[in-house]
């Protein structure tokens, strides 16, 4: 008889990497450049002021910008925080 736990606890499967999640800010008609840049500076760790402004301009010019990429749990946190500041967000 085969023990079903052997399959569930297969080390090859348990070490599989979780997929990356992407946090994307969308363009809207009500947030100012200053507000978007300030939110990015406040919420996204280690982002420079120049990078925050570059992303803010990209949101305006192209309709969206990827502002962070990484593990799902952290992405959900940043997504929620940016959304709570009034930014328009793409689904994760």
C-alpha positions in Angstrom: 0.0 0.0 0.0 1.3 3.5 -0.9 1.3 6.1 1.8 -0.5 9.2 0.5 1.6 11.4 2.7 4.6 10.6 0.6 3.0 12.6 -2.3 1.9 15.5 -0.1 5.3 15.9 1.6 7.4 15.4 -1.5 10.4 17.7 -0.9 10.6 18.6 -4.6 7.1 20.0 -4.5 7.3 21.7 -1.1 10.3 23.8 -2.2 8.6 25.1 -5.3 8.9 28.9 -5.5 5.8 31.0 -5.1 5.1 33.1 -8.2 5.9 36.8 -8.0 3.2 39.3 -7.7 3.2 42.7 -9.4 1.8 46.0 -7.9 0.5 48.2 -10.7 -0.8 51.8 -10.3 -3.3 52.9 -12.9 -4.0 56.4 -14.3 -7.0 58.3 -13.2 -8.4 61.8 -13.5 -8.4 62.8 -9.9 -5.0 62.0 -8.2 -2.3 64.7 -8.7 1.3 63.9 -9.6 2.4 65.1 -6.2 0.0 62.8 -4.4 1.0 59.7 -6.4 4.7 60.4 -6.0 4.3 61.0 -2.2 2.3 57.7 -1.8 5.0 55.8 -3.6 7.7 57.4 -1.5 5.8 56.6 1.7 4.7 53.1 1.0 7.2 51.4 -1.4 10.4 50.6 0.5 13.8 51.9 -0.8 12.2 53.9 -3.6 14.1 57.1 -4.5 12.3 60.4 -5.1 13.5 60.3 -8.7 12.1 56.8 -9.2 8.8 57.8 -7.6 8.4 60.7 -10.0 9.5 58.6 -13.0 6.8 56.0 -12.2 4.2 58.8 -11.6 4.9 60.2 -15.1 4.8 56.8 -16.6 1.4 56.2 -15.1 0.2 59.4 -16.7 1.8 58.8 -20.1 1.1 55.1 -20.6 -1.9 54.5 -18.3 -0.1 52.3 -15.8 3.2 51.5 -14.1 4.6 48.6 -12.3 5.7 50.0 -8.9 6.8 46.9 -7.1 7.4 43.2 -7.8 7.9 40.4 -5.2 6.2 37.9 -3.0 2.4 37.9 -2.9 2.0 38.7 0.8 4.1 41.9 0.5 2.4 42.8 -2.8 -1.0 42.6 -1.2 0.1 44.8 1.7 1.5 47.5 -0.7 -1.6 47.2 -2.9 -3.9 47.7 0.0 -1.9 50.7 1.4 -1.7 52.5 -2.0 -5.4 51.8 -2.6 -6.3 53.2 0.9 -4.5 56.5 -0.1 -6.9 56.8 -3.1 -4.6 55.5 -5.9 -6.3 53.5 -8.6 -4.8 50.0 -8.6 -4.9 47.1 -11.0 -5.8 43.8 -9.5 -2.8 41.7 -8.2 
